[in-house]
Amino acid sequence: MDSIALVTGASSGIGKACAEILAKNGINVIIAARRLEKLLEIEKELTKKYKVDILPLKLDVTNKEEVSDFLNNLPSDWQNVEILINNAGLSKGLEKLQDGKVENWEIMIDTNIKGLLYVTKAILPKMVEKNSGTIINIASIAGHETYPGGNVYCATKAAVLHLSKALRMDVLGKNIRVISIDPGMVETEFSIVRFDGDKERAKKVYENITPLTAEDVAETVWFAVSRPKHVTIEDIVIMPTQQASALLTVKNYKNL
Ligand code: NAP
């Protein structure tokens, strides 16, 4: 099995669960995010549990110079990244476009699109050079469908779907697998971030419904990663059984 993975947004939720499943399968993992204290806790936990090497990396994916500088100057033992999980991402607000905050749009575009591109740009050339690698982009059902107030977030995730598709074409013949995993509702810190730290409002999103867990998504990621090298799972949409579209859940479906 490949031995080094880089997971962005590994301090919480889906990224953290991905780091864990990789470690459990004997892969050394670079865990990147802005909250170093969380990464240090995760490093401690995973190294103890799975006896693999974990490299915590305080990284803001929106900072172009930092991404290029840190990822092009990884410690020598960590340079051969074979699996990249572009997971760092967020939504900010749920306002209609006419009421939207420009600064929130910029944060989402900078993180979900530009950040993913900066990280990919730092890692991909080495994969091309060695004719080997796996890139997983965490998109969303929101990239396939929009919902009221989802405007810019949905657009960023649609961009991620297109970037995965385009990258698959650009690396054709280079033995690089590009995989998109697109979850529906997952209970993580996602809604707390969306609602600016309002935990009560975030909690309501997951009331009276059984959402996906971060581990459900990580298991799907691992399924795709662990296929033989000639197999690319191009795109998986993974939904809670109680959610039938980006907008429609058992909570708002009146005709049950
Ligand atoms: P989460 O628990 O809030 O985790 C988001 C992660 O992204 C955190 O580790 C956060 O770490 C990191 N992050 C945010 N901005 C960053 C930046 N500028 N630089 C580096 N890291 C950054 O939410 P999640 O649900 O696991 O989200 C993970 C991905 O899944 C996102 O791309 C999200 O869009 C996608 N997704 C989520 C859902 C859902 O319902 N939860 C559904 C579909 C898709 P720091 O704050 O420490 O930097």
Residues whose N, C-alpha, C, O or C-beta is under 5 A from the ligand:
A	BS01	NAP	G9 A10 S11 S12 G13 I14 G15 A32 A33 R34 R35 L59 D60 V61 T62 N87 A88 G89 L90 T111 I138 A139 S140 I141 P183 G184 M185 V186 T188 E189 F190 V193
